[in-house]
């Protein structure tokens, strides 16, 4: 299963899997959002699987948004399905500590 990106009440929810197979499409869609908006709230709480390359891509987008003076808030610290991969890649710091 690939991913779905749905906007609900100003938050973009990701459903499914983010992997090296679909990360270029995911990255492209997120970059479009970053270009259009100053602050993006992205929830990965419903992601079932993320691989190492996709976790590193998410970190890259997080840093890129900051360089462009944009805010990318990523929700999903409590998602146990992706926690191990995020910890192994040392990318779990990109998660917001607050829930909205």
MMTF fields as JSON, N, C-alpha, C and O atoms, coordinates in Angstrom:
{
  "mmtfVersion": "1.0.0",
  "mmtfProducer": "UNKNOWN",
  "numBonds": 399,
  "numAtoms": 400,
  "numGroups": 100,
  "numChains": 1,
  "numModels": 1,
  "chainsPerModel": [1],
  "groupsPerChain": [100],
  "chainIdList": ["A"],
  "bondAtomList": [4, 2, 8, 6, 12, 10, 16, 14, 20, 18, 24, 22, 28, 26, 32, 30, 36, 34, 40, 38, 44, 42, 48, 46, 52, 50, 56, 54, 60, 58, 64, 62, 68, 66, 72, 70, 76, 74, 80, 78, 84, 82, 88, 86, 92, 90, 96, 94, 100, 98, 104, 102, 108, 106, 112, 110, 116, 114, 120, 118, 124, 122, 128, 126, 132, 130, 136, 134, 140, 138, 144, 142, 148, 146, 152, 150, 156, 154, 160, 158, 164, 162, 168, 166, 172, 170, 176, 174, 180, 178, 184, 182, 188, 186, 192, 190, 196, 194, 200, 198, 204, 202, 208, 206, 212, 210, 216, 214, 220, 218, 224, 222, 228, 226, 232, 230, 236, 234, 240, 238, 244, 242, 248, 246, 252, 250, 256, 254, 260, 258, 264, 262, 268, 266, 272, 270, 276, 274, 280, 278, 284, 282, 288, 286, 292, 290, 296, 294, 300, 298, 304, 302, 308, 306, 312, 310, 316, 314, 320, 318, 324, 322, 328, 326, 332, 330, 336, 334, 340, 338, 344, 342, 348, 346, 352, 350, 356, 354, 360, 358, 364, 362, 368, 366, 372, 370, 376, 374, 380, 378, 384, 382, 388, 386, 392, 390, 396, 394],
  "bondOrderList": [1, 1, 1, 1, 1, 1, 1, 1, 1, 1, 1, 1, 1, 1, 1, 1, 1, 1, 1, 1, 1, 1, 1, 1, 1, 1, 1, 1, 1, 1, 1, 1, 1, 1, 1, 1, 1, 1, 1, 1, 1, 1, 1, 1, 1, 1, 1, 1, 1, 1, 1, 1, 1, 1, 1, 1, 1, 1, 1, 1, 1, 1, 1, 1, 1, 1, 1, 1, 1, 1, 1, 1, 1, 1, 1, 1, 1, 1, 1, 1, 1, 1, 1, 1, 1, 1, 1, 1, 1, 1, 1, 1, 1, 1, 1, 1, 1, 1, 1],
  "groupList": [{"groupName": "UNK", "atomNameList": ["N", "CA", "C", "O"], "elementList": ["N", "C", "C", "O"], "formalChargeList": [0, 0, 0, 0], "bondAtomList": [1, 0, 2, 1, 3, 2], "bondOrderList": [1, 1, 2], "singleLetterCode": "X", "chemCompType": "L-PEPTIDE LINKING"}],
  "groupTypeList": [0, 0, 0, 0, 0, 0, 0, 0, 0, 0, 0, 0, 0, 0, 0, 0, 0, 0, 0, 0, 0, 0, 0, 0, 0, 0, 0, 0, 0, 0, 0, 0, 0, 0, 0, 0, 0, 0, 0, 0, 0, 0, 0, 0, 0, 0, 0, 0, 0, 0, 0, 0, 0, 0, 0, 0, 0, 0, 0, 0, 0, 0, 0, 0, 0, 0, 0, 0, 0, 0, 0, 0, 0, 0, 0, 0, 0, 0, 0, 0, 0, 0, 0, 0, 0, 0, 0, 0, 0, 0, 0, 0, 0, 0, 0, 0, 0, 0, 0, 0],
  "groupIdList": [1, 2, 3, 4, 5, 6, 7, 8, 9, 10, 11, 12, 13, 14, 15, 16, 17, 18, 19, 20, 21, 22, 23, 24, 25, 26, 27, 28, 29, 30, 31, 32, 33, 34, 35, 36, 37, 38, 39, 40, 41, 42, 43, 44, 45, 46, 47, 48, 49, 50, 51, 52, 53, 54, 55, 56, 57, 58, 59, 60, 61, 62, 63, 64, 65, 66, 67, 68, 69, 70, 71, 72, 73, 74, 75, 76, 77, 78, 79, 80, 81, 82, 83, 84, 85, 86, 87, 88, 89, 90, 91, 92, 93, 94, 95, 96, 97, 98, 99, 100],
  "secStructList": [7, 7, 3, 3, 3, 3, 3, 3, 6, 6, 3, 3, 3, 3, 3, 3, 3, 3, 7, 6, 6, 6, 2, 2, 2, 2, 2, 2, 2, 2, 2, 2, 2, 2, 2, 2, 7, 1, 3, 3, 3, 3, 3, 3, 3, 3, 3, 3, 3, 3, 7, 2, 2, 2, 2, 2, 2, 2, 2, 2, 2, 2, 2, 2, 2, 2, 2, 6, 6, 7, 3, 3, 3, 3, 3, 7, 6, 6, 7, 2, 2, 2, 2, 2, 2, 2, 2, 2, 6, 6, 7, 4, 4, 4, 5, 7, 1, 1, 7, 7],
  "xCoordList": [0.839, 0.0, 0.883, 1.869, 0.534, 1.275, 0.599, -0.08, 0.781, 0.247, -0.892, -1.045, -1.679, -2.684, -2.411, -2.059, -2.57, -2.392, -3.715, -4.158, -4.345, -5.663, -5.609, -5.046, -6.203, -6.274, -7.58, -8.649, -7.488, -8.652, -8.434, -7.534, -9.266, -9.22, -7.83, -7.36, -7.181, -5.883, -4.69, -3.547, -4.941, -3.864, -3.82, -4.859, -2.613, -2.443, -2.109, -1.06, -3.013, -2.853, -2.322, -2.799, -1.328, -0.756, -1.265, -1.177, -1.799, -2.288, -1.491, -1.134, -1.209, -0.525, 0.945, 1.342, 1.756, 3.193, 3.995, 3.601, 5.12, 6.064, 7.358, 7.95, 7.781, 8.977, 9.795, 9.405, 10.927, 11.778, 11.065, 11.434, 10.053, 9.297, 8.396, 8.171, 7.883, 6.951, 7.407, 6.662, 8.623, 9.048, 9.242, 9.088, 9.577, 9.714, 8.378, 8.316, 7.322, 5.981, 5.584, 5.03, 5.87, 5.56, 6.336, 5.773, 7.621, 8.476, 7.979, 7.94, 7.605, 7.109, 5.829, 5.685, 4.915, 3.648, 3.876, 3.235, 4.782, 5.053, 5.783, 5.515, 6.694, 7.381, 6.396, 6.55, 5.406, 4.375, 3.638, 3.355, 3.331, 2.649, 3.542, 3.08, 4.813, 5.762, 5.877, 5.984, 5.858, 5.947, 4.726, 4.84, 3.56, 2.304, 1.97, 1.273, 2.461, 2.034, 3.223, 4.325, 2.978, 4.021, 4.154, 5.247, 3.032, 3.033, 2.213, 1.047, 2.826, 2.157, 2.178, 3.208, 1.028, 0.934, 0.739, -0.246, 1.68, 1.668, 1.554, 2.368, 0.552, 0.385, 0.763, 0.203, 1.727, 2.101, 1.65, 2.189, 0.663, 0.168, -0.509, -0.623, -0.955, -1.645, -0.789, -1.293, 0.487, 1.399, 1.683, 2.002, 1.565, 1.762, 3.217, 3.646, 3.981, 5.375, 6.147, 5.64, 7.372, 8.294, 9.653, 10.072, 10.338, 11.667, 12.735, 12.431, 13.98, 15.092, 15.207, 15.335, 15.161, 15.296, 14.174, 14.411, 12.967, 11.831, 11.936, 11.571, 12.428, 12.62, 13.634, 13.441, 14.717, 15.748, 15.227, 15.616, 14.354, 13.737, 12.836, 12.813, 12.097, 11.229, 12.063, 11.678, 13.196, 14.108, 14.628, 14.703, 14.981, 15.474, 14.422, 14.752, 13.178, 12.101, 11.894, 11.632, 12.016, 11.888, 12.948, 12.645, 14.189, 15.288, 15.129, 15.393, 14.701, 14.524, 13.451, 13.605, 12.388, 11.328, 11.889, 11.582, 12.701, 13.29, 14.206, 14.206, 14.98, 15.877, 15.068, 15.516, 13.874, 13.012, 12.122, 11.191, 12.417, 11.636, 10.178, 9.283, 9.95, 8.626, 8.622, 9.677, 7.434, 7.311, 6.629, 5.512, 7.305, 6.734, 6.62, 7.612, 5.412, 5.15, 4.74, 3.78, 5.468, 5.194, 4.702, 5.409, 3.482, 2.861, 3.02, 2.892, 3.295, 3.396, 4.35, 4.698, 4.771, 5.708, 5.152, 5.922, 3.831, 3.221, 2.988, 2.523, 3.295, 3.05, 4.081, 5.243, 3.646, 4.545, 4.974, 5.997, 4.199, 4.529, 5.797, 6.481, 6.107, 7.278, 8.357, 9.432, 8.081, 8.997, 10.392, 11.389, 10.475, 11.785, 12.639, 13.834, 12.043, 12.793, 13.246, 14.379, 12.378, 12.737, 13.87, 14.762, 13.839, 14.905, 16.224, 17.28, 16.168, 17.382, 18.058, 19.286, 17.262, 17.818, 18.082, 18.544, 17.784, 17.973, 17.233, 17.731, 16.037, 15.216, 13.979, 13.146, 13.845, 12.641, 12.586, 11.547, 13.673, 13.669, 12.786, 12.42, 12.442, 11.634, 10.18, 9.423, 9.78, 8.399, 8.137, 8.961, 6.989, 6.572, 6.261, 5.698, 6.618, 6.319, 4.913, 4.422, 4.27, 2.905, 1.927, 2.211, 0.786, -0.313, -1.239, -1.49, -1.748, -2.643, -4.07, -4.983],
  "yCoordList": [-1.183, 0.0, 1.244, 1.312, 2.205, 3.461, 4.401, 3.95, 5.669, 6.624, 7.442, 7.544, 8.015, 9.008, 10.234, 10.115, 11.393, 12.653, 13.393, 13.804, 13.56, 14.199, 15.392, 15.317, 16.488, 17.669, 17.642, 17.447, 17.839, 17.898, 18.995, 18.915, 20.018, 21.131, 21.765, 22.098, 21.929, 22.585, 21.692, 22.143, 20.442, 19.495, 18.489, 18.036, 18.147, 17.167, 15.826, 15.664, 14.872, 13.539, 12.58, 12.552, 11.795, 10.797, 9.431, 9.079, 8.672, 7.323, 6.343, 6.662, 5.164, 4.14, 4.025, 4.11, 3.828, 3.59, 4.652, 5.106, 5.039, 5.92, 5.123, 4.72, 4.903, 4.085, 4.651, 5.621, 4.023, 4.469, 4.328, 4.996, 3.474, 3.275, 4.455, 4.746, 5.132, 6.232, 7.567, 8.546, 7.618, 8.834, 10.016, 11.161, 9.777, 10.9, 11.595, 12.823, 10.825, 11.392, 12.139, 13.237, 11.54, 12.175, 13.478, 14.502, 13.432, 14.616, 15.737, 16.898, 15.399, 16.386, 17.05, 18.27, 16.256, 16.809, 17.706, 18.748, 17.305, 18.112, 19.405, 20.45, 19.351, 20.563, 21.567, 22.772, 21.093, 21.981, 22.697, 23.891, 21.97, 22.576, 23.613, 24.69, 23.281, 24.197, 25.492, 26.569, 25.402, 26.594, 27.491, 28.714, 26.899, 27.655, 28.225, 29.234, 27.588, 27.959, 28.271, 27.759, 29.112, 29.469, 28.433, 28.212, 27.795, 26.82, 25.609, 25.734, 24.461, 23.216, 22.292, 22.109, 21.718, 20.705, 19.375, 19.171, 18.48, 17.176, 16.111, 16.068, 15.261, 14.172, 12.851, 12.469, 12.159, 10.819, 9.78, 8.675, 10.15, 9.257, 8.012, 7.001, 8.079, 6.932, 6.206, 5.37, 6.525, 5.831, 4.451, 4.328, 3.423, 2.048, 1.597, 0.718, 2.201, 1.803, 2.955, 3.642, 3.151, 4.085, 3.401, 2.798, 3.49, 2.891, 3.96, 5.147, 3.518, 4.401, 5.583, 6.727, 5.313, 6.381, 7.4, 8.6, 6.939, 7.846, 8.688, 9.863, 8.1, 8.861, 9.978, 11.101, 9.659, 10.665, 11.746, 12.908, 11.379, 12.352, 13.298, 14.5, 12.762, 13.597, 14.595, 15.755, 14.141, 15.037, 16.126, 17.292, 15.76, 16.723, 17.8, 18.983, 17.398, 18.362, 19.287, 20.479, 18.724, 19.503, 20.606, 21.76, 20.238, 21.212, 22.225, 23.413, 21.756, 22.633, 23.692, 24.852, 23.292, 24.242, 25.323, 26.503, 24.928, 25.89, 26.873, 28.064, 26.386, 27.258, 28.292, 29.422, 27.898, 28.8, 29.664, 30.316, 29.662, 30.399, 29.97, 30.791, 28.686, 28.084, 27.171, 26.779, 26.841, 25.958, 24.672, 24.698, 23.556, 22.238, 21.53, 21.045, 21.474, 20.798, 19.369, 19.144, 18.416, 17.01, 16.325, 16.252, 15.83, 15.124, 13.625, 13.164, 12.864, 11.419, 10.75, 9.583, 11.463, 10.906, 9.629, 8.743, 9.527, 8.381, 7.188, 6.145, 7.315, 6.236, 5.115, 5.257, 4.026, 2.897, 2.161, 1.476, 2.295, 1.596, 2.149, 1.43, 3.409, 4.022, 4.434, 4.88, 4.29, 4.77, 4.151, 4.856, 2.854, 2.187, 2.715, 2.949, 2.904, 3.417, 4.846, 5.203, 5.659, 7.051, 7.107, 7.949, 6.233, 6.2, 5.717, 6.283, 4.675, 4.146, 5.161, 5.211, 5.963, 6.966, 8.298, 9.26, 8.337, 9.542, 10.749, 11.875, 10.479, 11.542, 11.831, 12.647, 11.186, 11.406, 12.793, 13.178, 13.548, 14.92, 15.846, 16.926, 15.452, 16.331, 16.367, 17.23, 15.438, 15.416, 16.528, 16.809, 17.145, 18.141, 17.444, 16.349, 18.058, 17.456, 17.803, 17.224, 18.728, 19.119, 18.492, 18.34, 18.137, 17.663, 18.83, 19.62, 18.938, 20.062, 19.609, 20.398],
  "zCoordList": [0.0, 0.0, 0.0, 0.734, -0.806, -0.79, 0.207, 1.13, 0.024, 0.985, 0.381, -0.836, 1.279, 0.914, 1.769, 2.943, 1.191, 1.91, 1.843, 0.77, 3.007, 3.065, 4.012, 5.105, 3.57, 4.433, 5.202, 4.623, 6.512, 7.382, 8.406, 9.242, 8.33, 9.286, 9.366, 10.454, 8.229, 8.182, 8.476, 8.411, 8.796, 9.062, 7.914, 7.433, 7.483, 6.422, 7.061, 7.683, 6.899, 7.469, 6.415, 5.28, 6.811, 5.919, 6.376, 7.552, 5.418, 5.674, 4.822, 3.687, 5.346, 4.564, 4.901, 6.063, 3.856, 4.014, 3.268, 2.193, 3.854, 3.164, 3.045, 4.046, 1.812, 1.594, 0.442, -0.207, 0.211, -0.892, -2.23, -3.196, -2.305, -3.546, -3.88, -5.055, -2.873, -3.138, -2.563, -2.607, -2.024, -1.338, -2.28, -1.854, -3.551, -4.482, -4.693, -4.744, -4.814, -4.953, -3.678, -3.742, -2.528, -1.243, -1.086, -0.7, -1.387, -1.269, -2.183, -1.776, -3.392, -4.35, -3.847, -3.928, -3.335, -2.835, -1.623, -1.49, -0.747, 0.441, 0.077, 0.671, -0.883, -1.317, -1.917, -1.72, -2.631, -3.176, -2.054, -2.15, -1.0, 0.149, 0.83, 1.206, 0.984, 1.627, 0.827, 1.412, -0.483, -1.33, -1.174, -1.265, -0.94, -0.902, 0.471, 0.568, 1.535, 2.879, 3.778, 3.579, 4.759, 5.727, 6.836, 7.359, 7.196, 8.289, 7.857, 7.48, 7.916, 7.554, 8.755, 9.404, 9.036, 10.085, 9.382, 8.672, 9.587, 8.952, 10.038, 10.96, 9.926, 10.883, 10.224, 9.196, 10.838, 10.385, 11.414, 11.476, 12.208, 13.261, 12.698, 13.391, 11.457, 10.85, 9.807, 9.056, 9.768, 8.862, 9.453, 10.636, 8.63, 9.09, 8.996, 9.744, 8.071, 7.892, 7.251, 6.364, 7.711, 7.074, 7.035, 8.023, 5.915, 5.864, 6.098, 6.214, 6.163, 6.506, 5.542, 5.978, 4.241, 3.256, 3.368, 3.234, 3.611, 3.735, 5.013, 5.008, 6.096, 7.338, 7.131, 7.597, 6.428, 6.15, 5.203, 5.323, 4.263, 3.364, 4.15, 3.883, 5.116, 5.942, 6.744, 6.896, 7.251, 7.969, 7.03, 7.417, 5.818, 4.834, 4.544, 4.461, 4.393, 4.149, 5.35, 5.194, 6.533, 7.762, 7.805, 8.108, 7.501, 7.497, 6.365, 6.548, 5.21, 4.055, 4.336, 3.956, 4.989, 5.354, 6.275, 6.107, 7.235, 8.17, 7.452, 7.764, 6.499, 5.729, 4.946, 4.749, 4.501, 3.736, 4.645, 4.171, 5.954, 6.945, 6.973, 7.172, 6.774, 6.86, 8.083, 8.583, 8.553, 9.708, 9.261, 8.746, 9.459, 9.197, 10.531, 11.076, 11.049, 12.308, 11.975, 11.238, 12.519, 12.225, 13.494, 14.499, 13.422, 14.542, 14.303, 13.168, 15.35, 15.191, 16.146, 15.967, 17.141, 18.122, 18.771, 19.142, 18.909, 19.576, 18.651, 19.11, 17.376, 16.42, 16.609, 16.229, 17.189, 17.477, 16.216, 16.217, 15.134, 13.893, 13.233, 12.504, 13.487, 12.843, 13.842, 13.442, 15.124, 16.173, 16.08, 16.237, 15.829, 15.787, 14.635, 14.811, 13.469, 12.315, 12.559, 12.237, 13.121, 13.4, 14.433, 14.326, 15.411, 16.419, 15.816, 16.1, 14.988, 14.369, 13.459, 13.379, 12.779, 11.861, 12.57, 11.957, 13.862, 14.678, 14.095, 14.11, 13.584, 13.003, 13.846, 13.451, 14.987, 15.791, 16.421, 16.957, 16.371, 16.891, 16.048, 16.512, 14.836, 13.983, 14.415, 13.97, 15.279, 15.744, 16.747, 17.617, 16.61, 17.582, 18.889, 18.893, 19.981, 21.284, 21.749, 22.718, 21.081, 21.43, 20.461, 19.273, 20.98, 20.129, 19.909, 20.82, 18.702, 18.365, 18.447, 18.202]
}
